[in-house]
Amino acid sequence: MKKTGSQILLECLRLEGVETVFGYPGGTVINIYDDLMDSPINHILNRHEQAAVHAADAYARVTGKVGVAFATSGPGATNTVTGLATAYMDSIPMVVITGQVPTPLIGNDAFQEADMIGITRPITKHNYLVRDVKDLARIIKQAFYIARSGRPGPVLVDLPKDVQMSSTTFEYPETVELRGYKPTVSANPRQLDKAVKLILAARKPVVYVGGGATLSDMSDELMEFVETIQAPVTTTLMGMASFPNTHPLSMGMLGMHGTFYANMAVTDSDLLIALGARFDDRVTGKIATFAPDAKIIHVDVDPTSIKKNVRVDVPLVGMLQDVLPRLTAGLQKHGDELREVIAATAGWRQQIVTWREEHPISYKQTKNTIKPQYVIEKLRELTDDDAIIATEVGQHQMWTAQFFDFIQPRTFVTSGGLGTMGYGLPAALGAQAAFPKRQVIDISGDGSFQMNSQELATLVQYRLPVKIVILNNNFLGMVRQWQQLFFDRRYSQTCMELPVDFVKLAEAYGATGLRATRPDEVEQVIRQGLETPGPVIMEFKVAREENVLPMVPAGAGLNEMVLAS
Amino acid sequence: MKHTISVLVENEFGVLPRVAGLFSGRGFNIDSLSVAPTLDPTISRMTIVTRGDNRILEQISKQLNKLIDVIKVIDFTEQNFVEREMVLVKVTADAEYRAEVLRIADIFRANVVDVTARSYSIEATGTPAKLDALIELLRPLGIKELVRSGPIVLGRGPKAWKSSE
């Protein structure tokens, strides 16, 4: 039977197991939206295409499935750009479908035309312009395969209106044939043996875990590996929650706002075992003084990540699903040596405890002003272990990383690589759409929140009970912090002069608004907020000039931390 | 250091800007680039001359391989290869220098492909260094216009790349 392009698209999505799509209609996707009325796929109407893409991205982060978003051509499509770049930097599997003007008009500067293939080429894993309806099913099949395999990433499919309207016989291909795309799954056994030898020889090992551990759902295997060698663990922002921060071997995050002990341990280590991490500049600080005495084992599915920023002694190109269990098994074969290693590294573990006691992650509590860190600590106390926390970008994001002890994988949703302000609210929305029954919280600052606050309308419309915590300091806090520390307190354009009444804003959208201005009100507001059905804004008026510490200044070495203001 | 790499790609719409965009987006240099379909019409072969140290070259090669449309990347730096480039050059050929232009062309086994009363257009093939030498000799005689193809390369010996690999 013949089907139109728009019917084929929706049928392909159904066959890929897509249940929920986020999007925004328009002239060049009107056919898809018409056919959507007859499809079992749920659609959530966001209030901005950027938010739709962030929601799809977060849906993917919490479920592990491919997130899907729709947008119309021209401005609708260009609004997806920040969402695509965010997902690309964090390797999130996503397929974004954009409408395009009819093929005969492409290149004519037609109404709502934008060259999306050109625009999104550097911020997608791959992209397609569908020029013939006969190619559509194959392209959708490939798009999903590319998005989820190897190092995952977003794929954009640009679908001209006339292709949506023309018909062909529908047949969904069973397999994908891409001669130029064959991700390496299995690591080289000789390199694996070398890695085992290095681990057995190390006396000051550190396991450095990145987003790859989350993306590959390797938390259990990671735990087994770590407990086998009893090495301390530090995670990146993206790797957080893949290893429970309450574990005695957890050192929390490393890098610019990492813990003193994680940064000292990395600097002093003799072996760094990098698992699905990419040695980003926010992690390494000055390369010349990064782990100067350490051998480096680097496991990553993407060969371009290896030796891009740092020298590597043992590269292991492969999926963590393949490498981690083999590495653990390889080590367990050396039972006696392993026991010696564990005994010989006891001093190293003790050294880390000492560093931690010297400079724990801490803040000074005050009587009359709410400290933002206190709100996050209280929030951790009062939320479920499987609560999903989304953040925006800035100080509140770093405090969340430092003070919210994540325990379960895929419970922390944040824009790590691109650092996208305005990500958190739509991300929380996408996470809640995936798990309507779980607690979903957006931890936000007053600056970031206002970058996508229109999504309050979406939350209310779909009865998505996201709780929004706004740590309001009336500043763009992270930039203000840099201005304080490096620009002599010249606060250029970082003060949000006009205070917004967030309680009234919530009410205007039909949500609930709560506010705390004193430390003794914090717990009550959080309790009430969590118990109130539907979306809630909890606004906390926090200390205005609080800094995120420790801090490694840009360009400094990890051991050159600013520990106090 | 100069490197010559061959990139075998899907002969499809939009592949060239993916490759070119990768170089510009990551700050890699392209000295020259030439591209045309291979014996298998679904595959095009690009020859790119680029510069960089070993670390940069490793990144270029890995990043190219990461592109979905790239089927194979061959770096010729470490192996023996044949390299040829073509130049078309339009030279002023007034009465007093007409014979000199032809003599130089002859020495370089170049062909005259267009003649007018005041100019010769010459076609020459060879290594880039040979073409540089030819151009240097023609320059004082008055070069009006010049176009170079950028080199193309092929590995020496019986081994060859096949699309079924």
Interface residues (C-beta under 8 A of the other chain):
Chain A: I117 G118 R121 P122 K125 H126 L129 R131 I146 L178 R179 G180 Y181 D302 P303 T304 K307 K308
Chain B: V9 E10 F13 G14 P17 R18 G21 G25 R55 E58 Q59 K62 Q63 N65 K66 L67 I68 D69 V70 I71
